[in-house]
Amino acid sequence: MMNLQVHIDQHSGFCFGVVYAIEMAEEILDEQGYLYCLGDIVHNDEEVNRLTAKGLKIINHDELHDLVNEKVLIRAHGEPPSTYELSIKNNLTLIDASCPVVLKLQNRIKNSFDKEETIYIYGKHGHAEVVGLLGQTNNKAVVFQDISELDIESLPKNLTLYSQTTKSTDKFYEINEILKDNGITVNTNDTICRQVSNRDKELRAFAEKFDKIVFVSGTKSSNGKVLYNVCKEKNPNTYFVSNQDQVCPTWFSPNDTVGICGATSTPMWLMEQVKAKLDTF
């Protein structure tokens, strides 16, 4: 036995938007035994598998076109206006679990678009939340996930900058400074979720306290990638796993202190499973 001292970060786990969506889904699953959900309810395969076993049916936008007279859950990431239009046409009942932070951002982007502002969105191409944001602009906003994608020389002299809610605050302000340093007038809108950006700060402090860190996240989670890098920066002995089977005994030495933490899309039960595995080493 290695005698590891293992602690789970109590600030890690689902953000309130994800908790809200999952509670709504479970309530309906308990009532009617099945529920359609547009896209993965959360970017975590283990949690998706748990809910599909309870009757959650994950569908994509193509499948939504063929669905009539059913209930469909809109997950925390939000949806573009076209989804709501289709639901009226197909007589679908939408269970809207869009995160309030995302809805507020959609509204702000729509207002900017109505004022004919030139909108740039710092976000991940094709990400569900970003698709919903783009929909507020008739897909006319420019999305970029790295400043290197933009040809600074040919950018408009005035632009309005927004961010996907789960992006890194530091990176967002870095982009903002680069644009301004190049003579561009930027109407900056910091629309990063504070629960996510505060998690960033808390994880920096958490990662420093332990010999080793095990970061638990789904591979599809944007927020997971950001927060894993935050931990790795503070503690080079940080390991990324998606479930307990990926934990490797050779990472650890006898009497190591080990911190377990995760993304805003990582369920607490999954971190507890990882801890149980570590406790057997």
Wavefront OBJ file of the C-alpha trace (Angstrom):
o trace
v 0.000 0.000 0.000
v 1.222 3.478 -0.907
v -0.652 5.221 1.878
v -1.784 8.130 -0.312
v -3.520 11.055 1.364
v -6.340 11.915 -1.057
v -8.589 15.008 -0.965
v -11.407 16.077 -3.305
v -11.752 19.780 -4.081
v -15.171 20.721 -2.700
v -15.425 23.689 -5.090
v -15.133 21.403 -8.136
v -18.080 19.757 -9.846
v -21.142 20.960 -11.711
v -21.825 24.666 -12.105
v -25.371 25.782 -11.280
v -26.411 25.800 -14.975
v -25.567 22.113 -15.355
v -27.164 21.195 -11.993
v -30.379 22.928 -13.119
v -30.445 21.089 -16.493
v -29.806 17.673 -14.913
v -32.425 18.197 -12.191
v -35.003 19.124 -14.844
v -34.099 16.053 -16.905
v -34.267 13.684 -13.936
v -37.647 15.043 -12.857
v -39.182 14.325 -16.290
v -37.408 10.962 -16.610
v -38.920 9.921 -13.264
v -42.368 11.025 -14.498
v -42.469 9.658 -18.045
v -39.511 7.272 -18.348
v -37.878 8.992 -21.336
v -36.933 12.457 -22.570
v -35.267 13.776 -25.706
v -32.252 16.039 -25.221
v -30.762 18.157 -27.997
v -27.042 17.352 -27.835
v -25.116 15.947 -24.856
v -26.723 17.320 -21.688
v -23.216 17.915 -20.326
v -19.754 17.421 -21.847
v -19.055 14.395 -19.715
v -19.545 10.903 -21.175
v -19.871 9.199 -17.790
v -22.754 11.453 -16.711
v -24.405 11.195 -20.150
v -24.232 7.370 -19.881
v -25.820 7.495 -16.405
v -28.749 9.555 -17.720
v -29.213 7.609 -20.978
v -29.554 4.493 -18.797
v -32.465 6.315 -17.101
v -34.126 6.986 -20.491
v -32.523 10.197 -21.791
v -32.390 10.094 -25.597
v -29.669 12.314 -27.063
v -30.578 13.670 -30.514
v -28.894 16.053 -32.962
v -30.419 18.890 -34.986
v -31.114 16.648 -37.997
v -33.108 14.263 -35.818
v -34.966 17.199 -34.265
v -36.383 18.055 -37.722
v -38.163 14.679 -37.797
v -39.495 14.842 -34.248
v -43.116 15.923 -33.652
v -45.386 16.246 -30.593
v -42.599 15.455 -28.107
v -40.831 17.072 -25.153
v -37.237 18.142 -25.835
v -34.723 19.422 -23.295
v -32.583 22.413 -24.257
v -29.365 22.026 -22.265
v -27.454 24.746 -20.403
v -25.432 25.760 -23.506
v -28.500 27.416 -25.091
v -29.776 27.301 -28.678
v -30.081 29.647 -31.683
v -33.506 31.153 -32.608
v -33.932 28.584 -35.432
v -34.402 25.804 -32.839
v -37.317 27.655 -31.223
v -38.881 28.321 -34.637
v -38.660 24.616 -35.526
v -40.226 23.598 -32.211
v -43.334 25.670 -32.996
v -43.561 24.095 -36.463
v -43.186 20.532 -35.119
v -45.383 21.096 -32.051
v -42.517 20.309 -29.684
v -42.610 21.212 -25.995
v -39.229 22.677 -25.130
v -37.964 22.126 -21.598
v -35.596 25.072 -21.625
v -32.666 24.592 -19.263
v -30.497 27.254 -20.951
v -28.137 28.721 -18.370
v -29.259 32.242 -17.305
v -25.679 33.508 -17.869
v -25.802 32.236 -21.470
v -29.289 33.664 -22.063
v -28.141 37.079 -20.836
v -25.167 36.898 -23.218
v -27.405 35.892 -26.154
v -29.583 38.912 -25.401
v -26.604 41.299 -25.292
v -25.251 39.979 -28.586
v -28.669 40.322 -30.208
v -28.881 43.955 -29.024
v -25.413 44.658 -30.465
v -26.427 43.041 -33.740
v -29.644 45.099 -33.883
v -27.473 48.222 -33.484
v -25.411 47.005 -36.473
v -22.199 46.657 -34.479
v -19.348 44.522 -35.883
v -19.277 41.538 -33.533
v -16.321 39.269 -32.760
v -16.752 36.296 -30.413
v -13.820 34.665 -28.630
v -14.946 31.045 -28.494
v -14.521 27.518 -29.735
v -15.623 26.886 -33.341
v -18.700 24.647 -33.464
v -19.222 24.646 -29.674
v -22.917 24.379 -28.759
v -22.924 27.666 -26.833
v -21.141 29.486 -29.661
v -23.638 28.152 -32.237
v -26.420 29.653 -30.083
v -24.573 32.989 -29.857
v -23.921 33.108 -33.607
v -27.613 32.487 -34.206
v -28.387 35.845 -32.558
v -26.475 37.539 -35.407
v -27.874 35.499 -38.346
v -24.430 33.807 -38.281
v -22.731 37.079 -39.234
v -20.481 37.494 -36.182
v -16.846 36.386 -36.483
v -15.823 33.543 -34.165
v -12.154 32.943 -33.344
v -10.549 30.689 -30.776
v -7.086 32.188 -31.020
v -5.854 35.676 -31.901
v -3.569 34.106 -34.529
v -6.671 33.341 -36.635
v -7.298 37.058 -37.115
v -5.496 39.159 -39.682
v -4.968 42.179 -37.426
v -4.087 44.484 -40.345
v -7.426 43.986 -42.084
v -9.659 44.108 -38.986
v -12.289 46.878 -38.777
v -11.170 49.920 -36.769
v -14.165 49.542 -34.441
v -15.447 46.241 -33.177
v -17.510 44.762 -30.340
v -15.839 41.881 -28.516
v -17.676 39.126 -26.640
v -16.553 35.807 -25.171
v -17.992 32.336 -24.756
v -18.861 32.080 -21.039
v -16.316 29.333 -20.231
v -13.192 30.903 -21.734
v -10.113 31.980 -19.768
v -10.419 35.524 -18.368
v -6.660 36.118 -18.651
v -6.644 35.091 -22.326
v -9.681 37.275 -23.060
v -7.985 40.398 -21.641
v -4.757 39.534 -23.408
v -6.668 39.485 -26.741
v -8.355 42.754 -25.814
v -4.947 44.414 -25.193
v -3.457 43.128 -28.464
v -6.381 44.574 -30.429
v -6.123 47.940 -28.665
v -2.332 48.049 -29.117
v -2.967 47.725 -32.848
v -5.092 50.873 -32.923
v -8.471 49.124 -32.868
v -11.272 50.652 -30.810
v -12.762 47.732 -28.898
v -16.142 47.769 -27.190
v -15.181 45.043 -24.696
v -17.845 42.855 -23.072
v -16.460 40.525 -20.424
v -19.121 37.829 -20.589
v -17.155 35.044 -18.899
v -19.135 33.249 -16.203
v -17.862 34.262 -12.784
v -18.440 30.777 -11.400
v -15.968 29.570 -14.044
v -13.411 32.377 -13.607
v -13.525 32.056 -9.794
v -12.967 28.316 -10.176
v -9.808 29.250 -12.082
v -8.474 31.202 -9.050
v -9.552 28.541 -6.527
v -7.863 25.779 -8.532
v -4.557 27.655 -8.643
v -4.525 27.670 -4.838
v -5.740 24.050 -4.634
v -3.138 22.681 -7.087
v -0.234 24.099 -5.054
v -1.246 22.271 -1.883
v -0.556 18.718 -3.107
v 2.295 16.575 -4.437
v 0.092 15.303 -7.280
v -3.174 16.433 -8.874
v -5.681 14.213 -10.667
v -7.927 16.344 -12.860
v -11.187 14.609 -13.814
v -13.030 15.769 -16.935
v -14.699 14.667 -20.143
v -12.506 15.087 -23.232
v -15.224 17.224 -24.923
v -15.276 19.852 -22.170
v -13.795 23.228 -23.207
v -13.861 24.340 -19.601
v -12.074 21.108 -18.631
v -9.172 21.856 -20.976
v -8.834 25.410 -19.598
v -8.933 24.331 -15.938
v -6.623 21.344 -16.477
v -4.015 23.746 -17.907
v -4.490 26.061 -14.910
v -3.644 23.136 -12.586
v -0.748 21.914 -14.739
v 0.760 25.415 -14.745
v 0.738 25.539 -10.938
v 1.586 21.883 -10.406
v 3.470 20.065 -13.206
v 2.505 16.726 -11.582
v -1.093 17.065 -12.809
v -2.761 14.151 -14.603
v -5.902 14.232 -16.775
v -8.401 11.349 -16.506
v -11.988 10.835 -17.652
v -12.759 7.972 -15.253
v -11.203 5.867 -12.489
v -9.908 3.211 -14.925
v -7.458 5.730 -16.404
v -5.701 6.352 -13.086
v -2.211 4.859 -13.155
v -0.389 3.693 -9.967
v 3.035 4.597 -11.437
v 2.154 8.311 -11.183
v 2.417 8.163 -7.393
v 5.014 7.619 -4.695
v 4.361 6.318 -1.156
v 2.767 8.895 1.199
v 2.003 11.361 -1.630
v -0.658 13.956 -0.966
v -3.108 13.890 -3.909
v -5.728 16.467 -4.830
v -8.701 15.513 -7.034
v -10.501 18.279 -8.895
v -12.526 18.732 -12.084
v -14.393 20.867 -14.591
v -17.786 22.560 -14.253
v -19.094 19.549 -16.213
v -17.578 16.898 -13.898
v -20.017 15.182 -11.505
v -18.959 14.806 -7.871
v -19.765 11.057 -7.956
v -17.099 10.605 -10.648
v -14.440 12.348 -8.535
v -15.485 10.125 -5.614
v -14.968 7.020 -7.802
v -11.476 8.263 -8.677
v -10.748 8.745 -4.967
v -11.977 5.219 -4.189
v -9.574 3.868 -6.831
v -6.645 5.860 -5.389
v -7.465 4.558 -1.925
v -6.757 0.994 -3.170
v -3.162 1.780 -4.190
l 1 2 3 4 5 6 7 8 9 10 11 12 13 14 15 16 17 18 19 20 21 22 23 24 25 26 27 28 29 30 31 32 33 34 35 36 37 38 39 40 41 42 43 44 45 46 47 48 49 50 51 52 53 54 55 56 57 58 59 60 61 62 63 64 65 66 67 68 69 70 71 72 73 74 75 76 77 78 79 80 81 82 83 84 85 86 87 88 89 90 91 92 93 94 95 96 97 98 99 100 101 102 103 104 105 106 107 108 109 110 111 112 113 114 115 116 117 118 119 120 121 122 123 124 125 126 127 128 129 130 131 132 133 134 135 136 137 138 139 140 141 142 143 144 145 146 147 148 149 150 151 152 153 154 155 156 157 158 159 160 161 162 163 164 165 166 167 168 169 170 171 172 173 174 175 176 177 178 179 180 181 182 183 184 185 186 187 188 189 190 191 192 193 194 195 196 197 198 199 200 201 202 203 204 205 206 207 208 209 210 211 212 213 214 215 216 217 218 219 220 221 222 223 224 225 226 227 228 229 230 231 232 233 234 235 236 237 238 239 240 241 242 243 244 245 246 247 248 249 250 251 252 253 254 255 256 257 258 259 260 261 262 263 264 265 266 267 268 269 270 271 272 273 274 275 276 277 278 279 280 281
